[in-house]
Amino acid sequence: SQVFFKPIHNTAAPSPTKRHTKISVIGTGNVGMAIAQTILTQDLADELALVDAKADKLRGEMLDLQHAAAFLPRTKIQASTDYSVTVGSDLCIVTAGARQIPGESRLNLLQRNVNLFEKIIPPLAKYSPDSILMIVSNPVDVLTYIAWKLSGFPSNRVIGSGTNLDSSRFRFLIADHLDVNAQDVQAYIVGEHGDSSVALWSSISVGGVPILTFLDKQQIAYEKETLENIHKAVVDSAYEVISLKGYTSWAIGYSAANLARSILRDQRKIHPVSVLAKGFYGIDGGDVFLSLPSQLGRGGVLGVTNVHLTEEEAQRLRESAKTLLEVQSQLGI
Ligand code: 6V0
């Protein structure tokens, strides 16, 4: 650099106050690339490492992102099929996944993804032993459990993106219904990511006003049907996007980047993410990961919020836990 710049004085540079951060994204398909590009535009990392099994596609994606350097905050972008490129990561985000073969059972697909994780997680843990693992690949709750097992990491450093995305869809639909800003809507979907997720109606508030109590006081009929339709729309929305455009990408990209920010910048924000749920809300019978509102910071999962669940909600959580445990017991690992 001395070729271009004449030093103005000889004193050593002060040590940087901002920590150097490195994020690795495994799997550069639709989801991995949406996450990578959101990380870049939001200036969340000094270094970004990409890994995929397809070398050409991977290099193409890396070059395409590098060519945006003039328009983005400075980030060193590297890519390789070799996991050594991930060395020293603060956060590893796993989006690699096998695609369902027509007629294939979900269990068979899951077993193939478990086999894939056996190749992915041990090298990640080896090269970045102090990192936090964020699993996005589906079925996210079971694969987060698998990643926890394969990594040997403490459970606070293994997180599934879980229902953070479902909750954002939920907040969007409520905001749309009430004509308010989704960021003012507090609402959580917890439990299993997907069909059996649980909407926490009693905790919904808009600008601090608890919605159900408010409707009650105004003697506005409790619109149970409307609320249930909103939850149904959340569950259906992923299928709808996939049937229309073939995959989902932008919202999961923002969702994962939102989690990355809370973790790496130690924001201590509450997010519904997949965590080791044993012992919460009467969930017992084994190690199982499910989404619960969790506080995230530099140490990973700092704690789980003691949110009030109705007996029905808690019962549904326990049923999801039981189903997941049954699936886990059928896997070869
Ligand atoms: P995709 O576009 O098929 O990308 C998957 C990528 O994984 C491809 O680029 C593959 O080459 C790569 N891959 C396969 N095997 C390996 C391997 N051994 N090592 C490294 N890379 C490998 O799928 P897409 O990006 O659309 O989805 C990825 C995963 O995210 C799927 O499991 C989705 O179901 C899941 N999603 C999870 C969401 C969530 O909220 N948790 C949301 C959306 C999608």
Residues whose N, C-alpha, C, O or C-beta is under 5 A from the ligand:
A	BS01	6V0	G27 T28 G29 N30 V31 G32 V51 D52 A53 K54 T95 A96 G97 L116 V136 S137 N138 V140 S161 G162 L165 Y247 T248 I252
